[in-house]
């Protein structure tokens, strides 16, 4: 059983990168700082949780932005590879002699198989 080939759509990668950027901006929200009186343990705990949440949001946003950058780079690389392949194929077609190549099949009757 063969596996289906990988199909990459550069525009799809770019759309995913843009979505990662959008989500990163939503995750990296700076929460308002609050000062708590030392005798209010619940307020101090809420302040600590808020600060921790802000740090985690910034870390996640940074990772999402890095992923977006890698997706954009991959889209550009795939597009360049496709363009290079198309140019190479176009060059092969234009470099063949008008009468074609003689005896390139090893005299195997046009089947491309050796005798």
HELIX and SHEET records of a PDB file:
HELIX    1   1 UNK A   10  UNK A   27  1                                  18    
HELIX    2   2 UNK A   41  UNK A   95  1                                  55    
END                                                                             
